[in-house]
Amino acid sequence: MMQITVDGVTRKVEEGTTLEQVAKQYGKCENGQIVLAYQNRHLCELFKPVKEHAQITFVCTSDKIGIETYRRSMVLMMLKAFRDVLKEQDATGRIRVLFSLSKGLYCELNSKQVKLSQELLEKVTVRMQELVDADLPIEKHTYNAHDLVKRFSAQGRKDKVQLFKYRRASNANAYLLEEFEDYYYGFMVPSTGYLKYFALYLYEEGFVLQMPARKEPCVVPEFRPQNKLFQVLKQSDDWGVMLNVDTVGGLNDAIAAGEISDLMLVQEALQEKRIAEIAETIKQQDKKFVLIAGPSSSGKTSFSHRLSIQLRALGMHPHPIAMDNYFVDRKYTPRDAEGNFDFECLEALDVKQFNQDMYRLLQGEEVAMPTFNFLIGEREYKGDTLQLHDNDVLVIEGIHGLNPAVSKQLPDDSKFRIYISALTQLNVDEHNRIATTDGRLIRRIVRDARTRGHNAQKTIAMWDSVRRGEERNIFPYQEEADAMFNSALIYELSVIKPYVEPLLFAIPKDCPEYQEAKRLLKFLDYFLAVGSESIPNNSILREFVGGSCFPV
């Protein structure tokens, strides 16, 4: 017998007992199910045996790492089910897992012989349920990296071969579900019996694999089409395919071939073209208020400056306004459940004063404009005034910009709403997508260290709170936008890698943020690094790595 400690309670188990067996006997999970475990602070999959005197804590699907593990494993099972259903009709048919949409993953079927249909999805759904009921093991195998490349090459998996061409590690892991083998960046559940909650929905050119979210890990949320978001995500993916850089392997190929400078210029030109299109629409519709909103680290400030330049090129006179200048005085700022100031809630803004000022400007009146003093936590008036004339337009930036309550006194025909986010268009490979939140978190770590004196540990510690604010205040209104802009750049993670890696390595191993830092470092290891010298000084990426020509 061995002695272990599970969630603070000492237990005795037989030698050879797995973490899964311990979880089933002693594990507790109030919401969701146990999918991983920390053993002596080391994150482990549940098939691992327990160690003598191990300190064990379990990870549930209500945890960030847990729900990501569930979703990753679900992709494997879904791909296996498609393979089983399509085998006789088209053995070469393949699925591309492209981006997150409506709490699920948007995917496309690339097949010469089979057309995606509701009937096909129903067959795949039945097969997925059969796999769940069979509770088949998901086996992990470690190979010499060269041998794994040969295996994937023999299977015609070009995206995997391209990815591993640039891997330095001598060994690599692959997961096997019956005869279907695949590579995944991250841990998996032990068996298909864990993957009970899912649904497939036909949508546009592909389908959505709908899965639970962290808040309700045992409930498949209703599928709600996000047509505007889909269009900008699909356009970004099409850009990547057009440039032959839709995966990390493709990006690394471009870097190795010395083509990165041209790639940077093309990507920047595509963004500038889109900004010019938005400016042209604003001009044609004779809008007076441009309201810009988006989640953290989307590059809202740089975007607003670039949009202003395009508006000026069309003969308009843009005036930037930061909605943060309408914060209520600090003593009136609401607090969250933990007693901290909640700067992201709508009540932190003086909505009434903002509406009054904007309405008076629309009427042609001269208005005294405030500035918020963040040091003393009070709004100040320093003699700055503004009055709108014929070709004037206000470019207003703030997280609540799309919330109708913020500008309820302004007529709708005077407003143009823009949603901006860094919607990562690059995939690790065809089955491993890069989460948009990862790209934004990496941007924020670098910017916080450069401009705010925050270390990476502090930024990561704050990230969950930031994300909760986004879910509450920004994402519910994104489909209200008149235009969407994707600020992510295909090449950016290769450029930002040298900036963020030292910050992540500095996080101590004994702190809660270490596991997230370790995951991000492993992720960045896929990318070849490039210098930032060739990035234009008006690039949105300059807002994070420095050297921008704008005051950001």
C-alpha positions as CSV (number, residue, x, y, z in Angstrom):
1,M,0.0,0.0,0.0
2,M,1.0,3.6,-0.6
3,Q,0.2,6.7,1.3
4,I,-1.1,9.7,-0.6
5,T,-2.9,13.0,0.2
6,V,-6.0,13.9,-1.8
7,D,-7.3,17.4,-1.4
8,G,-5.7,17.6,2.0
9,V,-6.9,14.2,3.3
10,T,-4.5,11.3,3.7
11,R,-5.4,8.0,2.0
12,K,-3.9,4.6,1.4
13,V,-4.0,3.0,-2.0
14,E,-2.5,0.0,-3.7
15,E,0.7,0.4,-5.6
16,G,-0.1,0.8,-9.3
17,T,-3.4,2.7,-8.7
18,T,-4.0,5.4,-11.3
19,L,-5.1,8.9,-10.8
20,E,-8.4,8.1,-12.5
21,Q,-9.1,5.3,-10.0
22,V,-8.3,7.7,-7.1
23,A,-10.6,10.4,-8.7
24,K,-13.5,7.9,-9.0
25,Q,-13.1,6.9,-5.3
26,Y,-12.1,10.1,-3.6
27,G,-12.4,13.0,-6.0
28,K,-14.9,15.7,-5.5
29,C,-16.2,18.0,-8.3
30,E,-19.2,20.2,-7.5
31,N,-19.7,21.3,-11.1
32,G,-18.6,19.2,-14.0
33,Q,-16.3,16.2,-14.0
34,I,-12.7,15.5,-13.1
35,V,-10.4,15.3,-16.2
36,L,-6.9,16.0,-14.9
37,A,-4.9,16.1,-11.7
38,Y,-2.0,17.9,-10.1
39,Q,0.4,15.4,-8.5
40,N,3.0,17.2,-6.4
41,R,2.1,20.4,-8.3
42,H,2.7,18.7,-11.6
43,L,-0.2,18.6,-14.0
44,C,-0.9,15.0,-15.1
45,E,-3.4,13.0,-17.2
46,L,-5.5,10.6,-15.3
47,F,-4.0,7.4,-16.7
48,K,-0.8,8.2,-14.8
49,P,-0.1,6.0,-11.7
50,V,0.0,7.7,-8.3
51,K,3.3,8.2,-6.5
52,E,4.2,7.4,-2.9
53,H,3.4,10.4,-0.6
54,A,2.0,12.3,-3.5
55,Q,-0.1,15.5,-2.9
56,I,-3.0,15.2,-5.3
57,T,-5.5,17.9,-6.4
58,F,-8.0,17.3,-9.1
59,V,-9.0,19.5,-12.1
60,C,-12.6,19.7,-13.2
61,T,-14.3,20.8,-16.4
62,S,-15.4,23.9,-14.5
63,D,-11.7,24.9,-14.4
64,K,-10.1,26.7,-17.4
65,I,-7.5,23.9,-18.0
66,G,-10.2,21.3,-17.5
67,I,-12.7,22.6,-20.0
68,E,-9.9,23.1,-22.6
69,T,-9.0,19.4,-22.1
70,Y,-12.6,18.4,-22.6
71,R,-13.0,20.4,-25.8
72,R,-9.6,19.2,-27.2
73,S,-10.6,15.5,-26.5
74,M,-14.0,16.1,-28.1
75,V,-12.3,17.2,-31.4
76,L,-10.4,13.9,-31.5
77,M,-13.6,11.9,-31.0
78,M,-15.4,14.0,-33.6
79,L,-12.7,13.5,-36.2
80,K,-12.7,9.7,-35.4
81,A,-16.5,9.6,-36.0
82,F,-16.2,11.5,-39.3
83,R,-13.5,9.1,-40.3
84,D,-15.6,6.1,-39.5
85,V,-18.7,7.5,-41.3
86,L,-16.8,8.6,-44.4
87,K,-14.4,5.7,-44.7
88,E,-16.3,3.8,-47.4
89,Q,-17.3,7.0,-49.3
90,D,-14.2,9.1,-49.2
91,A,-11.1,7.9,-47.3
92,T,-9.2,11.1,-48.2
93,G,-11.9,13.5,-46.8
94,R,-10.5,15.7,-44.0
95,I,-11.8,18.1,-41.5
96,R,-10.3,21.6,-40.8
97,V,-11.0,22.9,-37.3
98,L,-11.0,26.7,-37.9
99,F,-12.2,29.0,-35.1
100,S,-14.4,29.4,-32.1
101,L,-18.0,30.4,-32.8
102,S,-21.1,30.4,-30.5
103,K,-19.4,28.5,-27.7
104,G,-18.4,25.8,-30.2
105,L,-15.8,25.3,-33.0
106,Y,-16.5,26.0,-36.6
107,C,-15.2,23.3,-38.9
108,E,-15.2,22.5,-42.6
109,L,-15.1,19.3,-44.5
110,N,-12.7,19.0,-47.4
111,S,-13.9,16.1,-49.5
112,K,-13.9,15.4,-53.3
113,Q,-16.8,12.9,-53.1
114,V,-19.0,13.8,-50.2
115,K,-21.0,16.9,-49.6
116,L,-21.7,18.1,-46.1
117,S,-25.3,17.7,-45.2
118,Q,-27.7,17.4,-42.3
119,E,-28.0,13.7,-43.0
120,L,-24.2,13.3,-42.7
121,L,-24.0,15.3,-39.5
122,E,-26.8,13.1,-38.0
123,K,-24.8,10.0,-38.9
124,V,-21.7,11.4,-37.3
125,T,-23.6,12.4,-34.2
126,V,-24.9,8.8,-33.9
127,R,-21.3,7.5,-34.3
128,M,-20.0,9.9,-31.7
129,Q,-22.7,8.7,-29.2
130,E,-21.6,5.1,-29.9
131,L,-18.0,6.0,-29.1
132,V,-19.2,7.7,-25.8
133,D,-21.2,4.6,-24.9
134,A,-18.3,2.3,-25.7
135,D,-16.0,4.3,-23.3
136,L,-13.0,3.6,-25.5
137,P,-9.5,4.4,-24.1
138,I,-7.7,7.4,-25.5
139,E,-4.1,6.2,-25.5
140,K,-1.0,8.4,-25.4
141,H,2.1,7.2,-27.3
142,T,5.5,8.8,-27.3
143,Y,7.6,8.6,-30.4
144,N,10.9,9.8,-31.7
145,A,9.9,13.0,-33.5
146,H,11.5,11.7,-36.7
147,D,9.5,8.5,-36.5
148,L,6.3,10.4,-35.9
149,V,6.9,12.6,-38.9
150,K,7.3,9.5,-41.0
151,R,4.0,8.1,-39.7
152,F,2.1,11.2,-40.5
153,S,3.8,11.5,-43.9
154,A,2.7,8.0,-44.8
155,Q,-0.9,9.0,-43.8
156,G,-0.7,12.1,-46.1
157,R,-1.0,14.5,-43.1
158,K,1.0,17.3,-44.7
159,D,0.1,19.8,-42.0
160,K,1.6,17.7,-39.3
161,V,4.8,17.1,-41.3
162,Q,5.2,20.8,-42.0
163,L,4.7,21.6,-38.2
164,F,7.2,19.0,-37.0
165,K,9.9,20.1,-39.4
166,Y,10.6,23.0,-37.1
167,R,10.3,21.2,-33.7
168,R,13.5,21.0,-31.7
169,A,12.2,18.3,-29.2
170,S,13.6,14.8,-29.9
171,N,10.3,13.1,-28.8
172,A,6.7,13.9,-29.4
173,N,3.3,12.5,-28.2
174,A,0.4,11.3,-30.3
175,Y,-3.0,10.1,-29.2
176,L,-4.7,7.0,-30.4
177,L,-8.4,6.3,-30.5
178,E,-8.8,2.8,-31.9
179,E,-6.9,3.0,-35.2
180,F,-7.2,6.8,-35.5
181,E,-4.0,8.6,-34.5
182,D,-3.5,12.4,-34.1
183,Y,-1.3,15.0,-32.6
184,Y,-2.6,17.5,-30.0
185,Y,-1.1,20.4,-28.2
186,G,-2.3,19.7,-24.7
187,F,-3.6,16.9,-22.5
188,M,-6.6,14.7,-23.1
189,V,-9.3,12.8,-21.0
190,P,-8.7,9.1,-20.4
191,S,-11.5,7.7,-22.5
192,T,-14.5,8.6,-24.7
193,G,-16.9,8.0,-21.8
194,Y,-16.0,11.4,-20.5
195,L,-17.3,13.2,-23.6
196,K,-21.0,13.1,-23.1
197,Y,-22.1,16.6,-24.0
198,F,-22.0,17.8,-27.6
199,A,-24.1,18.7,-30.6
200,L,-23.4,19.3,-34.3
201,Y,-25.0,22.1,-36.3
202,L,-24.9,22.7,-40.0
203,Y,-23.8,26.3,-40.6
204,E,-22.7,28.2,-43.7
205,E,-20.1,26.3,-45.6
206,G,-19.3,24.0,-42.7
207,F,-20.6,23.0,-39.3
208,V,-20.2,23.9,-35.6
209,L,-19.2,21.4,-33.0
210,Q,-21.1,22.8,-30.0
211,M,-19.7,22.0,-26.5
212,P,-20.2,23.1,-22.9
213,A,-18.6,26.2,-21.5
214,R,-16.7,26.5,-18.2
215,K,-19.6,28.1,-16.4
216,E,-22.0,25.2,-17.2
217,P,-19.7,22.2,-18.1
218,C,-22.5,19.7,-18.3
219,V,-24.8,21.7,-20.5
220,V,-24.6,22.1,-24.3
221,P,-25.5,25.7,-24.8
222,E,-28.0,26.8,-27.5
223,F,-26.4,27.4,-30.8
224,R,-26.7,31.1,-31.7
225,P,-25.4,32.1,-35.1
226,Q,-23.0,35.0,-35.0
227,N,-23.2,36.0,-38.7
228,K,-21.2,39.2,-38.5
229,L,-18.4,37.6,-36.4
230,F,-18.4,34.6,-38.8
231,Q,-17.9,36.7,-41.8
232,V,-14.8,38.5,-40.4
233,L,-13.4,35.2,-39.1
234,K,-13.9,33.5,-42.5
235,Q,-12.4,36.4,-44.3
236,S,-9.3,36.2,-42.1
237,D,-9.0,32.5,-42.7
238,D,-9.4,33.1,-46.5
239,W,-6.5,35.6,-46.2
240,G,-4.3,33.0,-44.6
241,V,-5.1,30.4,-47.3
242,M,-4.6,33.0,-50.0
243,L,-1.1,33.8,-48.6
244,N,-0.4,30.1,-48.1
245,V,0.1,30.8,-44.3
246,D,-2.9,29.3,-42.6
247,T,-0.9,27.1,-40.1
248,V,2.2,27.7,-38.0
249,G,4.1,25.3,-40.3
250,G,3.2,27.6,-43.3
251,L,4.4,30.7,-41.4
252,N,7.7,29.0,-40.4
253,D,8.2,28.0,-44.1
254,A,7.8,31.7,-45.1
255,I,10.3,32.7,-42.4
256,A,12.8,30.0,-43.4
257,A,12.5,31.0,-47.1
258,G,13.3,34.7,-46.3
259,E,9.8,35.8,-47.3
260,I,8.7,37.3,-43.9
261,S,9.2,41.0,-44.8
262,D,6.9,40.7,-47.8
263,L,4.4,38.8,-45.7
264,M,4.4,41.5,-43.1
265,L,3.8,44.2,-45.8
266,V,1.0,42.2,-47.5
267,Q,-0.8,41.6,-44.2
268,E,-0.4,45.2,-43.2
269,A,-1.8,46.3,-46.6
270,L,-4.8,44.0,-46.2
271,Q,-5.6,45.6,-42.8
272,E,-5.1,49.1,-44.2
273,K,-7.4,48.3,-47.1
274,R,-10.1,47.2,-44.6
275,I,-9.7,50.3,-42.5
276,A,-10.0,52.5,-45.6
277,E,-13.3,50.6,-46.5
278,I,-14.7,51.3,-43.1
279,A,-13.7,55.0,-43.3
280,E,-15.4,55.2,-46.8
281,T,-18.6,53.8,-45.4
282,I,-18.6,56.3,-42.5
283,K,-18.1,59.2,-45.0
284,Q,-20.8,57.9,-47.3
285,Q,-23.3,57.5,-44.5
286,D,-22.4,60.9,-43.0
287,K,-22.0,59.6,-39.5
288,K,-21.1,61.9,-36.6
289,F,-20.2,59.4,-33.9
290,V,-17.9,56.4,-34.5
291,L,-18.1,54.1,-31.4
292,I,-15.2,51.6,-31.1
293,A,-15.3,48.7,-28.7
294,G,-13.5,45.5,-28.3
295,P,-11.9,43.2,-25.7
296,S,-8.5,43.8,-24.0
297,S,-5.4,44.0,-26.2
298,S,-7.3,44.3,-29.4
299,G,-5.3,47.4,-30.5
300,K,-8.3,49.8,-30.2
301,T,-6.0,52.8,-29.7
302,S,-3.9,52.2,-32.8
303,F,-6.9,51.3,-34.8
304,S,-8.7,54.5,-33.8
305,H,-5.6,56.6,-34.9
306,R,-5.4,54.7,-38.3
307,L,-9.1,55.1,-38.9
308,S,-8.8,58.9,-38.1
309,I,-6.0,59.2,-40.7
310,Q,-8.2,57.5,-43.3
311,L,-11.1,59.8,-42.4
312,R,-8.8,62.8,-42.8
313,A,-7.8,61.5,-46.2
314,L,-11.5,61.7,-47.2
315,G,-11.7,65.3,-46.1
316,M,-13.3,64.7,-42.7
317,H,-12.1,66.1,-39.4
318,P,-12.0,63.3,-36.7
319,H,-11.8,64.1,-33.0
320,P,-10.7,61.3,-30.7
321,I,-12.6,60.8,-27.4
322,A,-11.7,58.3,-24.8
323,M,-14.8,57.0,-23.0
324,D,-12.6,56.5,-19.9
325,N,-12.7,60.3,-19.4
326,Y,-16.3,59.8,-18.4
327,F,-15.5,57.5,-15.4
328,V,-17.4,58.5,-12.3
329,D,-15.1,59.7,-9.5
330,R,-13.4,56.9,-7.7
331,K,-15.4,57.2,-4.6
332,Y,-18.6,56.4,-6.6
333,T,-17.1,53.4,-8.5
334,P,-19.0,50.2,-7.8
335,R,-17.1,47.3,-6.2
336,D,-17.2,43.6,-7.3
337,A,-18.0,40.6,-5.1
338,E,-14.5,40.6,-3.7
339,G,-14.6,44.2,-2.7
340,N,-12.4,45.5,-5.5
341,F,-13.2,48.5,-7.7
342,D,-15.1,47.2,-10.8
343,F,-13.9,49.6,-13.5
344,E,-15.4,47.5,-16.3
345,C,-19.1,47.6,-15.3
346,L,-21.4,50.1,-17.0
347,E,-22.0,51.9,-13.7
348,A,-18.4,52.9,-13.5
349,L,-19.2,55.4,-16.3
350,D,-21.2,58.6,-16.0
351,V,-23.5,57.5,-18.8
352,K,-25.9,60.4,-18.2
353,Q,-23.2,63.1,-18.6
354,F,-21.7,61.3,-21.6
355,N,-25.1,61.3,-23.3
356,Q,-25.8,64.9,-22.5
357,D,-22.4,66.1,-23.9
358,M,-22.7,64.0,-27.1
359,Y,-26.3,65.2,-27.7
360,R,-25.2,68.9,-27.2
361,L,-22.4,68.4,-29.6
362,L,-24.8,66.9,-32.2
363,Q,-26.9,70.1,-31.8
364,G,-23.9,72.2,-32.7
365,E,-23.2,73.5,-29.2
366,E,-19.8,74.1,-27.7
367,V,-19.1,71.6,-24.9
368,A,-16.5,71.5,-22.1
369,M,-14.7,68.2,-22.4
370,P,-13.5,66.3,-19.4
371,T,-10.2,64.5,-18.6
372,F,-10.1,61.8,-16.0
373,N,-7.2,62.0,-13.6
374,F,-6.4,58.4,-12.7
375,L,-3.9,59.4,-10.0
376,I,-6.5,61.1,-7.8
377,G,-9.5,59.2,-9.3
378,E,-11.5,62.3,-10.3
379,R,-12.8,63.8,-13.5
380,E,-11.3,67.2,-14.3
381,Y,-12.1,70.1,-16.6
382,K,-9.0,71.9,-17.9
383,G,-10.6,74.3,-20.4
384,D,-10.8,71.9,-23.3
385,T,-13.9,72.5,-25.5
386,L,-15.3,71.0,-28.6
387,Q,-17.8,72.0,-31.2
388,L,-18.9,70.0,-34.2
389,H,-18.9,71.4,-37.7
390,D,-20.0,70.0,-41.1
391,N,-17.1,67.5,-41.7
392,D,-16.4,66.8,-38.1
393,V,-16.7,63.3,-36.7
394,L,-16.1,61.9,-33.1
395,V,-14.0,58.8,-32.9
396,I,-15.0,57.4,-29.5
397,E,-13.2,54.4,-27.9
398,G,-14.3,52.4,-24.9
399,I,-15.3,48.9,-23.8
400,H,-19.0,49.9,-23.6
401,G,-19.1,51.5,-27.0
402,L,-21.5,48.9,-28.5
403,N,-23.9,48.9,-25.5
404,P,-27.0,50.8,-26.6
405,A,-27.4,52.2,-23.1
406,V,-24.2,54.3,-23.4
407,S,-25.5,56.3,-26.3
408,K,-29.3,55.9,-25.9
409,Q,-30.0,59.7,-26.3
410,L,-28.2,59.8,-29.7
411,P,-30.2,59.0,-32.8
412,D,-29.2,55.7,-34.4
413,D,-28.6,57.3,-37.8
414,S,-25.8,59.4,-36.3
415,K,-23.8,56.4,-35.0
416,F,-21.4,54.0,-36.6
417,R,-20.4,51.1,-34.3
418,I,-17.2,49.1,-34.8
419,Y,-16.2,45.9,-33.0
420,I,-12.5,45.2,-33.0
421,S,-10.7,42.1,-31.7
422,A,-7.5,40.2,-32.4
423,L,-9.2,37.1,-33.9
424,T,-6.2,34.8,-34.5
425,Q,-6.5,33.4,-38.0
426,L,-3.6,31.0,-37.7
427,N,-3.9,27.3,-36.6
428,V,-1.1,25.2,-35.2
429,D,-2.2,22.6,-37.7
430,E,-5.6,21.5,-39.2
431,H,-6.9,20.1,-35.9
432,N,-5.2,22.4,-33.3
433,R,-6.5,25.9,-33.4
434,I,-4.9,28.9,-31.7
435,A,-7.3,30.5,-29.2
436,T,-8.0,34.2,-29.7
437,T,-7.6,34.7,-26.0
438,D,-4.0,33.3,-26.1
439,G,-3.0,35.8,-28.7
440,R,-4.5,38.7,-26.7
441,L,-3.0,37.5,-23.4
442,I,0.5,37.3,-24.9
443,R,0.0,40.9,-26.3
444,R,-1.1,42.1,-22.9
445,I,1.8,40.5,-21.1
446,V,4.3,42.3,-23.3
447,R,2.4,45.7,-23.2
448,D,1.9,45.6,-19.4
449,A,5.6,44.9,-18.8
450,R,6.6,47.7,-21.2
451,T,4.1,50.4,-20.2
452,R,2.7,49.6,-16.8
453,G,5.6,47.9,-15.0
454,H,3.5,44.7,-14.4
455,N,5.3,41.4,-14.5
456,A,3.8,38.4,-16.4
457,Q,2.6,36.8,-13.2
458,K,0.4,39.8,-12.3
459,T,-1.0,40.0,-15.9
460,I,-1.9,36.3,-15.9
461,A,-3.4,36.5,-12.4
462,M,-5.7,39.3,-13.6
463,W,-6.7,37.7,-16.9
464,D,-9.7,35.7,-15.6
465,S,-11.2,38.9,-14.1
466,V,-10.6,40.7,-17.4
467,R,-12.2,37.9,-19.3
468,R,-15.3,37.9,-17.1
469,G,-15.7,41.6,-17.7
470,E,-15.5,41.0,-21.5
471,E,-18.1,38.2,-21.3
472,R,-20.4,40.6,-19.4
473,N,-19.8,43.9,-21.1
474,I,-18.5,43.4,-24.7
475,F,-19.2,40.1,-26.3
476,P,-23.1,40.3,-25.8
477,Y,-23.1,43.4,-28.1
478,Q,-20.6,42.4,-30.8
479,E,-23.3,41.5,-33.3
480,E,-24.7,45.1,-32.9
481,A,-21.7,46.4,-34.8
482,D,-22.0,48.0,-38.2
483,A,-18.5,46.9,-39.0
484,M,-16.0,44.4,-37.5
485,F,-12.2,44.6,-37.7
486,N,-9.7,41.8,-37.0
487,S,-6.6,43.3,-35.6
488,A,-4.6,40.0,-35.4
489,L,-1.6,39.7,-37.8
490,I,-0.6,36.4,-39.3
491,Y,3.1,37.0,-38.4
492,E,2.7,38.6,-35.0
493,L,3.4,35.6,-32.7
494,S,6.8,35.0,-34.3
495,V,7.6,38.7,-33.7
496,I,6.3,38.9,-30.2
497,K,7.9,35.6,-29.1
498,P,11.3,37.1,-28.1
499,Y,9.6,39.8,-26.1
500,V,7.3,37.5,-24.1
501,E,9.4,34.4,-23.5
502,P,11.8,36.0,-20.9
503,L,8.7,37.4,-19.0
504,L,7.1,34.0,-18.9
505,F,10.4,32.2,-17.8
506,A,10.6,34.7,-14.9
507,I,7.4,33.3,-13.3
508,P,8.3,31.1,-10.2
509,K,7.5,27.4,-10.3
510,D,5.7,27.5,-7.0
511,C,3.1,30.2,-7.9
512,P,-0.4,29.5,-9.3
513,E,0.4,31.2,-12.6
514,Y,3.3,28.9,-13.4
515,Q,1.2,26.3,-15.3
516,E,-0.3,28.9,-17.6
517,A,3.2,30.3,-18.3
518,K,4.5,26.8,-19.0
519,R,1.6,26.2,-21.4
520,L,2.3,29.4,-23.3
521,L,6.0,28.7,-23.5
522,K,5.3,25.3,-25.0
523,F,2.9,26.9,-27.4
524,L,5.5,29.5,-28.5
525,D,8.0,26.8,-29.1
526,Y,6.1,26.0,-32.4
527,F,7.1,29.3,-33.9
528,L,10.4,30.5,-35.5
529,A,11.2,33.9,-34.1
530,V,11.8,37.0,-36.3
531,G,12.9,40.5,-35.5
532,S,10.5,43.5,-35.3
533,E,12.7,45.8,-37.5
534,S,10.5,45.5,-40.6
535,I,7.2,46.2,-38.9
536,P,5.8,49.5,-40.0
537,N,5.7,52.1,-37.2
538,N,1.9,52.5,-37.6
539,S,1.3,48.8,-37.2
540,I,-1.2,47.7,-34.5
541,L,1.5,45.4,-33.2
542,R,3.7,48.4,-32.4
543,E,1.1,49.2,-29.6
544,F,2.5,46.2,-27.8
545,V,6.1,45.8,-28.7
546,G,6.9,49.5,-28.9
547,G,8.0,51.9,-31.6
548,S,4.6,53.2,-32.6
549,C,4.2,56.5,-34.3
550,F,1.0,57.0,-32.4
551,P,0.7,58.0,-28.7
552,V,-0.2,54.5,-27.4
